[in-house]
């Protein structure tokens, strides 16, 4: 009966949140958390976090999360092993998964659960651990995870703390170097663990407080067990704590994290969550999400709003705050540094993915955070020698290719984002384009004018992507009046031409003698090394010349030949050999489940056939996104798949993410109002009579006829209205 009363109260609380809040009700954190057969899902998680927070407190449904369950949670599972405080959102590889808690009435370390007894909303998660009869609730602030456990009557109340639990130790040579659990008082436990894996040498310090005193404890290091000892050090640590809950069956636990020190973890706790009112903390978390979601107010069907706002939510889970409340953070050289004033240091930059859509979205909606994103990248340059490739917990894992901090930084400067030092930014992007580092041997690049496959694998993909990065450096050099550098990097930005084979009309690999490497199969997939193409094939990479689309059209033979090749790309289903694991969401050769394809549907508009852009963009949004656990056609990759949908639904997309232009696709919403940082609004209207009108008949910008195939960043930031007249048939 007590549990029924509790569940009723929880339901009423949730209903009150929904009635009081306008937009968080449309967020379904379970979207993208579990695949159906033979597909990817998103690799998202349903747990509690706040926008861009350090803590992501969520259930782990795998004892050893790995690639296919990178966030630790899979909707198809039925067992929970506990609740850990950090994780990646939507990635293709697992890491973090730190500081696991599991409540129990015995000594068990797992429990079954059912989705009928599970719920989630922004900043809050709840589940019934069926085997234990325990209600578990989670919420968070930026640095603190808060747990509320309600134990059944007549049972012991215990809680596991597991510092050995992590992502699969068989991946990335992952191992725990050292860890500690220390009982400071009956209500305070502190410690740390140092672990290596995908991110090298991560330090995670914690300060933990309980609402009730510990009655007795067991500290374990592998097979060793110590009762009521104050401290234990080792590499396989777990602690079991027992509490006296005779008068009140609720136990609240607060866990503050820091990458710097236990002292800083204490400061994070006192600065953010000094009290014990769980419901107030959860309300504050949800309010923080509401404030961010209000930046775009949309009208559409309930399904469209659910997918849209969940996608917008997913774009704001990462990057993660990595500085403590006192401004200190662990730098790339493993020293403690401190940001100035009210700045925040961030990490978790999945740049090969997010430079395409997520970061351009941030320049529109998060101009206040973007300078700190940029400065955080430049911090790595300062202490490590070059900008991040794929950074997490302050360390670079060099996963993927190119150096796509460069377009992010250049884009911020060219768009006039306040708070970015232009000269320092240029120093960082220029030197990071001249100093060789993994997958970027610039001496080879300068010598050959392309990457020879026998010297550098993934050579075609690197050539194409590096050429774009060089174009970005050139644009910043031009802005700053550095003519010699501009000329040099513009020359390098055309190196893609050196791998274009006019006979096959594809970009192909060469060796260091300038010879085409045979045999060549444009349908064959590559992975992340040992093949000329990165997570794709020659068809998918053919279109990656965003810095000079007119030249790509010319190489192809003109507009008609270009659109004919696009037609083939979107319709031919031939495959050669095994697909890469990230190949999914197919429309012909187009693979929406991975980023190299993301801009391609918009290229029709650049070649004079915008109705085909409208057709395929509408198809992708309607068929490859849904509101189920398998809601994404591929890994969300720190919000990039979500950012694509947000832009697509608004009606435009940054094909060249540094050009300041957004190619017009087809708006999917009746109305969308972007509330811009300076108080202005930019409104997109696309009224429909039947709902199946996906083609654009005409456009007006601020009441005047508009015929361009793009809209500029400045047009949007000036405020105004872009109005579409929609049709069910194409306007050729």
Secondary structure by P-SEA (a helix, b strand, c coil): caaaaaaaaaaaaaaaaaaacccccccccccccccccccccccccbbbbccccccbbbbbccccccccccccccccccccccccccccccccccccccbbbbbbcccccccccccccccccccbbbbbcccccbbbbbbbcccbbbbbbbbcccbbbbbbbbccccccccccccccccccccccccccccbbbbbbccccbbbbbbbbbbccccccbbbbcccccccccccccccbbbbbbbbbcccccbbbbbbbbbcccaaaaaaaaaacccccaaaaaaaaaaaaaaaaaccccccccaaaaaaaaaaaaaacccccccccccccccccccbbbbbcccbbbbcccccccccccaaaaaaaccccaaaaaaaaaaaaaacccccccccccccccccccccaaaaaaaaaaaaccccccaaaaaaaaaaaacccccccaaaaaaaccccccccccaaaaaaaaaaaaaaaaaaaaaaacaaaaaaaaaaaaaccccccccccccccccccccccccccccccccccccccccccccccccccccccaaaaaaaaccaaaaaaaaaaaacccccccccccccccccccccccccccccccccccccccaaaaaaaaaaaaacccccccccccccccccaaaaaaaaaaaccccccccccbbbbccccccbbbbbccccbbbbbbbbbccccccccccccccccccccccccaaaaaabbbbbbbccccccc
